Amino acid sequence: MLKLNEMNTLKISVKSNKDAVLLTKLLKSLNFVINVEPVLENKVNKKNQYELLNDLIEKKANSKLFQEIIDPVRWQKKLRNEWS
């Protein structure tokens, strides 16, 4: 339980970034609020798409993924012919 006359820290979760921005502005406007530090967990904990793709490419870079393809041009033509 919160105690009077002591500094307390609250952790608040909101549904969207827009809500977080609005709440941050509201809290900063209050006299008794000492500090507001927004933490966007989805941006802190998760990698962006570029980083995820880069990691995937680095993992597969040394694998012999297409080693069974001897003639790439012929292989592509065969794939295209299968679509028609």
N, C-alpha and C positions, 0 to 999 in steps of 0.2 A: 504494500500500500504506500502511496505517496505521503511523504512527511512534510509538514509545514516548516517554513524557514530553512529549508535545505534546497540546494540546487538539485534538480531531477532531470533525467534524460528520458525522452519518450521516443519510441520507434513506431512509426505510423506507416501503414501500407495503404496505397490507393490504387484504383483500377487502371489509370492511364497516366501517361507522361503529362498530358494537359492538366489533369487533376493535381498532379504533383507540383507543377509550376504555380497554379493558382493557390494552393495551400501554402507553398513556400512564401509567396508574396504576402499572403494574409498573416502568417506567423511573424514575418519580419516587421510588419507594421505594428505589432503589439509591443507596448512599453516593457512588459515584464519578460519578454523572450530575449534571452542573452545571445544565442547563436542558433542558426539553422544550417545544417549540413545535409543537403539532399544526396542520397546515395541511390543511384539507378542500378539496381542489382542486375537487371537483364543486360546492361551494357558492361558491367564490371565482371560478371562471371562467365558470360558467353563470348565466344569468339565471333567475329564478324564473318560474313560469307567469304570474303577474300582470304582470311587466315585459314578457314576450314578447307577451302579449295587448295590453297598452297600446301597445307599439311598433307592432304590426300595425294597431290601430285608428287611431293617429295617421297612419300611412302612407296608409291608405285613407280618411281623413276628408274630404279634398278631392277625391277621385276621384268621378266621376259613375257610381258602380257601378250604381245602379238608375234611371238617367235615362230608360230606355225604358219604364218603368212609368208610364202616365198616370193610371190609376185604381187605386190600391193595394187598395181593398176588392174590386173586381171581380177583380183579379189573384189575391188570396188565395182567393176563392171558387172560382176556376177551378182553382187548385192542389189545394184540398181535394176537389173533384169528381173530379180525376184519381186520387186515392187510393182512391176507393170503386168 
